[in-house]
Amino acid sequence: MPILPPDTGFADLGFACVDTARAARTGDPEVVFAQGKRPHEVVAILRRLAEAHPDRAVLATRCQEEAVLACADSLGDRATIDRVAGTVVVGPLPAPVGRVAVVAAGTSDLDVARECLTTVRVHGAGADLVSDVGIAGLHRLLARLDDIRAADVVVAVAGMEGALPSVLGGLVATPLIALPTSVGYGLSMDGLTALLAMLNSCSPGATVVNVDNGYGAGVAAARIARTVGALRAAAQIAPPAHG
């Protein structure tokens, strides 16, 4: 794929230079990181991205309440808003290729897990949320194991001591993305404990993203799942059945 010249595919909004050609280069449109942006800026960038990509969804993450309200007021029914995740989606989701299981240890991890879930769907893969299956109640995780194994990629979301990916790493054969969250008491150190535990896991095969980075984990998981799904379709292999 040729590299586009620097003056091609950018929209200058005055306060932001929107990359309208990113989908041509990477397969996925630019995503708005709303944290630190003023509400009207989030709305304007989403509008411009939606104009550039009318056939598929565009996404804003880390939307605070003021930005959510501005999007709801300005974009109306065009916007799908998840207040727990802090996400706003404008436009139709692409047809899903491949499947991702987003596995959250606890309901306290749901904001990050749901950001990941929405990101996966916007980036073209199917996604299922398996929630509140932390290792303090191992029977809860084992009860959902067939559903988790049916996915092409697993994202394990956990705070506290960050042990969920290590447990799943010994139970699944699929690519595993470990997503630490900043949930925890005292010396959990805003997710650093979970991050280091995941990086030092004795279960092989897991890759680790940054603390609370549901977006980054979602993009990686979707791209892997899309590749696996496309290869499966080309070989006419049926996906694993849900348990």
N, C-alpha and C positions, 0 to 999 in steps of 0.2 A: 504494500500500500504506500503510495507516495506521500511524503510529508508536505502538508499544505503550507504555502507561504504565510508569513506572520501577519499579513494584512487581510487574510481570507478567513471568513467565518467568525468574526467577532462583532458584537453589537455594543457600542459605547453609550451607556445610559447616563454618563456624566459622573455618577458616583461608583459605577461598576462597569467593567468590560466583560460582557457575557460571552462565553465560549459556545457559540451556536454550532460549531463544526465538530465538537468532541465525539458525537455519535459516529461521524464518518471515520474518525481515526481509531476509536476504541470499541465501537459497537454500542456504547451507552451515552446518553446525554449528560451534560453537566448537572450536578446536584447543588442546591443552595444550602450552604451552612448558615443557618439563620442566626445563630448565637452572635451577639454583638452588632447585628444589623438592625436598623430601625424598621418598624413594621411596614411602612410604605415602600421601603427598599426591597423587602422580601416579596411583597406583592408584585412590584414592577419587574423584578428578575424572573419570578415564576411566569408572569404574563409573557415576557419576551421568549423564554424557553418554550412555553406552550405554543406560541406562534411558530417557532422554528421546528417544532416536532408535533404537529397536529395529530399524528397517527399513533402516538404512544404517550405514556405517562411521564411526567416530570415530577421531581421530588424536592421538598425542603425538609431539612432535619433540624433538630435542636430549636424548635419554635417555642418561644415563651408565650404566655397567655395573650399579651398584647398583639403579637404577630398572628396568633391563631385567630383572634377576633377580627383583625384587619383582613385576613384572607377570607374568612367566612363572610364578611360584609362585602368585600370587593369581588370575590370570585363566585360566591353563591353556591349553587348546586354543582358547579364544575369542580369544586374542591372536596376531596375526601380527607377528613381530619381525624387524627387519632391523638387525643389530648394526653393519654398515658405515654405514648411514644414521643410526643412532640413533633409529629410529622404532618405534612400537608402534601397531598398528591393531586395533581391536576392532569386530566386526560385519561384515556383508556389504558388499562394494563395490557401488556403484550400477552399473547397466548403462551401459557407456561410450557417450558421444555425442561425435563428433569425435575427432581423433587429434593427439598431440603427439610430436615427436621430441626427446628430450633427448640432446644431442650433447656428449660430454665430450672435452676435448683429451687428457687422460692418465688413467691409472689412479690417479694421486695425487689427482685431482679426484672420485673416485667417491663419497666420502662425501656431498658436496654434491649431486652428480648424482643419487644414489639417493634422497636426501631429496626432491628435486624430483620424481623419478619416482613415488614413493609418494604424494606430495601430489596430483599430477595424477590418479592413479587414485582416491584417496579423494574427490576433488572432481568426479568424474563424467565424466572423459574417458579415452580410451585412451592408452597411453603406450608408446613403444619407446625403449630405450637404445642409443645408438650410441657406443661407447667407444673411447678410445685412437686418435683421429683428429686429433691436433694437427698444426699446420702444418709442424713440422719434417720430417714425412713426408707431403707433400701428396697423394701417390698413395693413401694410406690413406683420406683424406677423399673424394677423387674417386671411389674405388671404392664408396662408400656413398651417393653423391649422389642416386641414384634413390630410395632408401629415405627419405632426408631430405626430398626434394621431395614425397613422397607424403603428408606430414603437413600438418595444417591450421595448426600453429604449431610453430616451432622454438625451443628453448632452447639457447643455446650456452654451455657451461660451460668456463671456462679460467682458469688462473692465469698465472704467469710474466709475459710482456709483454701477455697478454690479446688476442692478435691473431685468434683463431678467429672471433669474431663479425664482424670486418671482412671476412674472407675469405668467410664464408657470406653476408654481406650483398650481395655481388656475384654470388652464385650461386643464390639462392632468391627466390621472389616472395611467400612467405608471411610473416605477422607473425613478427618475430624478437626474442626476449628475450635480452639479454646478461647472463650471470651470472658475475661475477668471483669467483675463489676466492683464499684466502690462501696458496696454494702458490707457492713461489719462493725464490730465493736473495737474500741481502743486501738491496739497495735495492728489492726487490719490496714491501717495507714492509707485510707482512701483507695483501697484496691491493690496496693503494692504487694501485700502478703499473698493475695490470690494470684497476681501476675507472676511473682517469683515461684510460687508453688507449681503453676502450670508450665513455666519454662523449665522447671527441674523435675517434671513428672517422670516416673519410671515406666509409664506406658508409652511405647513407641508409636510414631505415626501422627502425632498431633502437632498442629502448628498454632501459634499463639498471636493474637492481635492485642492492641493496646487496651488499657482500662476503659470500660464503658464505650468502646468503639463498635457499637452495633452496626453502624453504617459500613465500616471497613470489613467486618466479618460477613455482612450480608452480600456485599459486592463480590468478594472472593468466593463465597459459597454458591452464589447464583452462576458465576462463570464456570465453575467446575461442574455444577449440575447440568447446565446447558450443554456443555461438551459431552458429558456422559449420556444425556438424553438424546442428543443428536446421533451419537454413535450407535446407541441402542436402536433407534428408529431406522437407521441405515442398514443395520444388520437384522432388522425385524425380530428383535428380542423383546419379549414382554417384560415390563418392569416388575420388581418384586411385589407380591401382594401384601396389603396391609393385614396386620394381625387382628 
